[in-house]
Amino acid sequence: MINGRITKEIRNKIMNTSRPSTVGKIKIGELVQRQRSDGSKYTMPISNDFFIAKSDNLTYVEMYNDLIGKTSNLTITFESDKLNECCFERIIYRDSSGKNIAYGDGEIFNVWSKLEKKYIQTNISAIDLKKQLNLDGKVEFTLIFKIMELQGFFGLWEFNSRGVQTSIKNITDVFDKMVLFSFDNDIEFSKIPFHLSVKKVVSNNLSNSSYPVVSLVPLFVPETNSNLRLMNNKPLELNK
């Protein structure tokens, strides 16, 4: 007898419903308007010590602002432990207009073909590609996650960074260690909550300028004697 429901596994395969869509971006930078002494106005980029929601759909932004508002800490979870889906780096080459000419991991790149009007994957080093395009590549980092403060909301949010001062390596190190930890301890990675935080740090140079640092910290249930344990009561051991 044919069942009255399609199994979740088959539904995901034929309808591609296993992953929610990305609805907006979480940013720490924005463009603000300033006024010169002569009265003329101009815009300039600034960095903040709090997160800002941006989306083509203003409903999502309003929901974020109403439920979360201005905060330097977000509680997030990841949909999977796959790097290419949730936490990845790319070397990206952009032309003078900002268009993405090529992107890749340093050894394999997708390069835009004007003739075929699509990206063509090729095995080429970042150094050789730089010579070929006569452009400097920049490392761009992407984090895709669900925000737990928006309970009942199925959409994903994206955080991007092109700056080395936002502790990209620290974030990727934490993510990679927690993937291994969840595997070793038979824990579903998507069930582990994290804190995504931003704070301003003063540089050590003479200018005393400040810059934002974004960090990722796994959250655990505190027990007695300041021990930290996961939901399955196994201790946290990140330094394996």
ABEGO torsion letter per residue (X at the ends): XBBABBBAAAAAAAAGAABBBBABBBBABBBBBBBBAAGBBBBBBBBBABBBBBBABAAAAAAAAAAAEBBABBBBBBABABAAAABBBBBBBBBAAGBBABBBAGABBBBBBAAAGBBBBBBBBAAAAAAAAGBBBBBBBBBBBBBAABBGBABBBBBBBABAAAGAAAAAAAAAAAAAAAAAAGBBAAABBBBBBBBBBBBABAAGBBBBBBBBBBBBBBBBGGBBBBAAGBBBBAAX
